[in-house]
Amino acid sequence: MALASTLPKIVARDVDCFYGDKQALFCVNLDISEKQVTALIGPSGCGKSTFLRCLNRMNDVIDGCRVTGKLELDAEDIYGPDVDVVKLRARVGMVFQKPNPFPKSIYENVAYGPRIHGLVSNRGELDELVEWSLEKAGLLGEVKDRLQEPGTGLSGGQQQRLCIARAIAVSPEVILMDEPCSALDPIATAKIEELTDELRENFTNVIVTHNMQQAARVSQRTAFFHLGILVEEGETGKIFTNPGNERTQDYITGRFG
C-alpha cells in the first residue's frame, strides 16, 4: 500500500477566534496532513470544536463570532472574500456529535447533496453514487433492502454512518468529525472507529474526541488544546507516550480534564 502523503492539506497560522468580546482560540498554528486522521483532544471548553468549525466556516452562522489569522485549504484562503461557502462545505464535510439524518428516506438522505450540487446527470449515476457512499460508510449491507424507509428509523450508530455516507456523497476532500461517537454504544463506536481508519484512504480526516483511547486508536497525529491554546501537536504515538509539554502529560495521565 502506498504511504499517505505528508503534505499539509490545511494550514493554520496565528488563528484567533472570538465570540463577541470573549476569545476562544489564541494564536493556533497547525498543519493538517493529507489523507491522515488528525485527532484534536483536550478538556471541555478548550477550543477544539471551535477550531474544527473554523475549518469549514461553520462559525459564520454564530452571531458575533470572528476569526483572524490565516487558514488555507490547498494554499487557498478559506476566509477569502471570493470563497463560496457552500462549495467550501462540499469540499470540507462535517459529521456532528449527535446523528442528524434528514426526515427523508435513507436513499434521499444520501442523494440530497449530489443532487443540489449537480454532481450526477441521471438516475443511474445517482443510484451508483448512493450505493458507493453507503458502502464506504459501512452501511450498505444493513440497509440495501430498505433504502426507501426513513433514515430516522435507523439505530443511533446506523444514523451516524448514514450521516457519514451523506457527507462523503459530495466527494469532499476533508471530513470533520465532532465527537462522532459520544452518543453511541461501544459496538457502534467500534464501527465508526474502523470506518474512520478506512476513510483516510480517500479523505483527510479531523476528529474531535474526549476519548484519549479513541484518539490513540484512530489517528496518526494528535493536537492537544487547553484553554484555547494549542499546547502541543505531533505524531500520535509520541504525544501519548512521550509528550514534550508538562500540561499534555498531566492531561493524558488524568491529572486534570
C-alpha positions as CSV (number, residue, x, y, z in Angstrom):
1,M,0.0,0.0,0.0
2,A,1.3,3.5,-0.9
3,L,2.3,5.7,2.0
4,A,-0.1,8.6,2.7
5,S,1.2,11.9,1.6
6,T,2.5,14.1,4.4
7,L,1.8,17.4,2.5
8,P,-0.4,19.7,4.6
9,K,-3.9,19.8,3.3
10,I,-4.9,22.5,5.7
11,V,-2.5,25.1,7.2
12,A,-3.5,27.3,10.2
13,R,-1.3,30.2,11.1
14,D,-1.9,32.6,14.1
15,V,-5.6,31.7,14.2
16,D,-7.6,33.6,16.8
17,C,-11.3,33.2,17.3
18,F,-13.6,35.5,19.3
19,Y,-17.3,35.1,20.4
20,G,-18.1,38.8,20.9
21,D,-15.5,40.0,23.5
22,K,-14.6,36.5,24.6
23,Q,-11.5,35.0,22.9
24,A,-11.9,31.2,22.4
25,L,-8.7,30.5,20.4
26,F,-5.3,32.0,20.8
27,C,-2.7,32.0,18.0
28,V,-3.2,28.5,16.8
29,N,-0.6,27.2,14.3
30,L,-1.3,23.7,12.9
31,D,-0.6,21.8,9.7
32,I,-3.2,19.1,8.9
33,S,-1.7,16.4,6.7
34,E,-3.5,15.0,3.7
35,K,-5.1,11.5,3.9
36,Q,-4.3,11.2,7.6
37,V,-6.5,11.3,10.7
38,T,-5.7,14.2,13.0
39,A,-7.3,14.0,16.5
40,L,-8.0,17.1,18.5
41,I,-8.0,16.4,22.2
42,G,-8.4,18.4,25.4
43,P,-10.9,19.1,28.2
44,S,-14.4,20.5,27.6
45,G,-14.3,24.1,26.5
46,C,-10.7,24.1,25.4
47,G,-11.3,25.3,21.9
48,K,-11.1,22.0,19.9
49,S,-14.6,22.2,18.5
50,T,-14.3,25.9,17.8
51,F,-11.1,25.2,15.8
52,L,-12.9,22.4,13.9
53,R,-15.7,24.7,13.0
54,C,-13.2,27.3,11.7
55,L,-12.1,24.9,9.0
56,N,-15.4,24.9,7.1
57,R,-16.7,28.3,8.4
58,M,-19.5,26.8,10.5
59,N,-18.7,29.6,12.9
60,D,-20.0,32.1,10.3
61,V,-23.6,31.2,11.5
62,I,-22.8,32.3,15.1
63,D,-23.6,35.9,15.7
64,G,-20.6,37.9,16.9
65,C,-18.1,35.2,16.0
66,R,-15.0,36.4,14.2
67,V,-11.8,34.5,13.1
68,T,-8.5,36.2,12.4
69,G,-5.2,34.8,11.2
70,K,-4.6,32.6,8.2
71,L,-6.4,29.4,7.3
72,E,-5.7,27.7,4.0
73,L,-7.0,24.7,2.2
74,D,-4.6,23.6,-0.6
75,A,-2.9,27.0,-0.3
76,E,-6.3,28.9,-0.8
77,D,-7.5,31.3,1.8
78,I,-10.6,29.7,3.4
79,Y,-11.8,33.1,4.6
80,G,-11.0,34.9,1.3
81,P,-13.6,37.4,0.0
82,D,-14.3,35.3,-3.1
83,V,-14.8,32.0,-1.3
84,D,-18.2,30.3,-2.0
85,V,-19.1,28.9,1.5
86,V,-21.5,26.4,0.0
87,K,-18.7,25.0,-2.2
88,L,-16.2,25.1,0.7
89,R,-18.6,23.0,2.8
90,A,-18.9,20.5,0.0
91,R,-15.1,20.2,0.0
92,V,-14.9,20.1,3.8
93,G,-17.8,17.9,5.1
94,M,-18.9,17.6,8.7
95,V,-20.3,14.9,10.9
96,F,-21.8,16.2,14.1
97,Q,-21.8,14.9,17.7
98,K,-25.5,13.8,17.5
99,P,-26.6,11.9,14.4
100,N,-28.9,14.3,12.4
101,P,-30.4,12.5,9.4
102,F,-32.8,14.5,7.3
103,P,-36.5,13.5,7.7
104,K,-36.3,11.7,4.4
105,S,-35.7,8.1,3.2
106,I,-32.2,6.6,3.6
107,Y,-31.8,6.9,-0.2
108,E,-32.8,10.6,-0.2
109,N,-30.5,11.4,2.7
110,V,-27.5,10.4,0.6
111,A,-28.9,11.6,-2.7
112,Y,-29.7,15.1,-1.5
113,G,-26.1,16.6,-1.7
114,P,-25.2,15.2,-5.1
115,R,-28.5,16.5,-6.5
116,I,-28.2,20.1,-5.2
117,H,-24.5,20.3,-6.3
118,G,-25.3,18.9,-9.7
119,L,-22.8,16.0,-9.4
120,V,-24.9,13.5,-11.4
121,S,-26.7,13.7,-14.7
122,N,-29.2,10.8,-14.4
123,R,-30.9,8.5,-12.0
124,G,-28.5,5.6,-12.8
125,E,-25.5,7.7,-11.8
126,L,-27.3,8.8,-8.6
127,D,-28.1,5.2,-7.7
128,E,-24.5,4.2,-8.1
129,L,-23.3,7.2,-6.0
130,V,-25.8,6.4,-3.2
131,E,-24.7,2.8,-3.2
132,W,-21.0,3.7,-3.2
133,S,-21.4,6.2,-0.4
134,L,-23.4,3.7,1.8
135,E,-20.8,1.0,1.0
136,K,-17.9,3.4,2.0
137,A,-19.8,4.2,5.2
138,G,-20.1,0.5,6.1
139,L,-23.9,0.7,5.9
140,L,-25.0,-0.8,2.6
141,G,-25.2,-4.4,3.7
142,E,-27.5,-3.4,6.6
143,V,-29.9,-1.1,4.6
144,K,-29.8,-2.2,0.9
145,D,-33.3,-3.7,1.1
146,R,-34.8,-0.7,2.9
147,L,-33.5,2.3,1.1
148,Q,-37.0,3.9,0.9
149,E,-37.5,3.7,4.6
150,P,-36.9,6.8,6.8
151,G,-33.3,7.4,7.9
152,T,-34.7,8.4,11.3
153,G,-35.8,4.8,11.8
154,L,-32.3,3.5,12.0
155,S,-30.4,2.9,15.2
156,G,-28.1,5.6,16.5
157,G,-25.0,4.0,15.2
158,Q,-26.6,3.4,11.8
159,Q,-27.8,7.0,11.7
160,Q,-24.3,8.3,12.3
161,R,-23.0,6.1,9.5
162,L,-25.8,7.4,7.3
163,C,-24.6,11.0,8.1
164,I,-21.1,9.9,7.1
165,A,-22.5,8.5,3.8
166,R,-24.3,11.8,3.3
167,A,-21.1,13.7,3.9
168,I,-18.9,11.7,1.5
169,A,-21.6,11.5,-1.3
170,V,-20.5,15.0,-2.5
171,S,-16.9,13.8,-2.7
172,P,-15.3,16.1,-0.1
173,E,-11.6,16.3,0.3
174,V,-11.8,16.7,4.1
175,I,-14.2,15.2,6.7
176,L,-14.5,16.9,10.0
177,M,-16.0,14.8,12.9
178,D,-17.1,16.5,16.1
179,E,-17.3,13.9,18.8
180,P,-18.9,11.4,16.4
181,C,-19.2,8.6,18.9
182,S,-20.2,10.4,22.1
183,A,-23.9,9.4,21.7
184,L,-23.2,5.8,20.6
185,D,-22.8,2.5,22.4
186,P,-19.5,0.6,22.3
187,I,-20.3,-1.6,19.4
188,A,-21.5,1.3,17.2
189,T,-18.4,3.3,18.4
190,A,-16.1,0.4,17.2
191,K,-17.7,0.5,13.8
192,I,-17.3,4.3,13.4
193,E,-13.6,4.0,14.5
194,E,-13.0,1.2,12.0
195,L,-14.7,3.3,9.3
196,T,-12.6,6.4,10.2
197,D,-9.5,4.4,9.6
198,E,-10.7,3.2,6.2
199,L,-11.9,6.6,5.1
200,R,-8.3,8.0,5.2
201,E,-7.6,6.1,2.0
202,N,-9.8,8.7,0.2
203,F,-10.2,11.6,2.6
204,T,-8.3,13.8,5.1
205,N,-10.0,13.4,8.5
206,V,-10.0,15.7,11.5
207,I,-11.7,14.2,14.6
208,V,-12.5,16.0,17.9
209,T,-12.7,13.5,20.8
210,H,-12.8,13.5,24.6
211,N,-11.8,9.8,24.5
212,M,-8.0,9.6,24.5
213,Q,-8.0,5.8,23.8
214,Q,-10.1,6.6,20.7
215,A,-7.6,9.3,19.6
216,A,-4.7,6.8,20.1
217,R,-6.6,4.1,18.1
218,V,-7.7,6.1,15.0
219,S,-5.3,9.0,14.5
220,Q,-1.8,9.4,13.0
221,R,-1.4,12.9,14.5
222,T,-2.8,14.4,17.7
223,A,-3.2,18.0,18.7
224,F,-3.8,18.9,22.4
225,F,-5.8,22.0,23.2
226,H,-6.1,23.7,26.6
227,L,-7.8,27.0,27.4
228,G,-8.0,27.9,23.7
229,I,-4.3,27.3,23.2
230,L,-2.8,24.6,21.0
231,V,-0.3,23.3,23.6
232,E,1.3,20.5,21.6
233,E,0.9,18.7,18.3
234,G,2.7,15.7,16.8
235,E,2.8,12.0,15.9
236,T,0.1,10.3,17.9
237,G,2.4,7.6,19.4
238,K,4.8,10.3,20.7
239,I,2.1,12.5,22.1
240,F,0.7,9.6,24.2
241,T,4.0,8.0,25.2
242,N,6.5,10.9,25.3
243,P,4.8,14.3,25.2
244,G,7.0,17.3,25.2
245,N,4.9,19.5,27.4
246,E,4.0,19.0,31.0
247,R,0.4,20.1,30.5
248,T,0.0,17.4,27.9
249,Q,1.5,14.8,30.2
250,D,-0.9,15.9,33.0
251,Y,-4.0,15.7,30.8
252,I,-3.0,12.3,29.4
253,T,-2.3,10.8,32.8
254,G,-5.6,12.2,34.2
255,R,-4.4,14.9,36.5
256,F,-7.0,17.3,35.0
257,G,-9.6,17.2,32.3
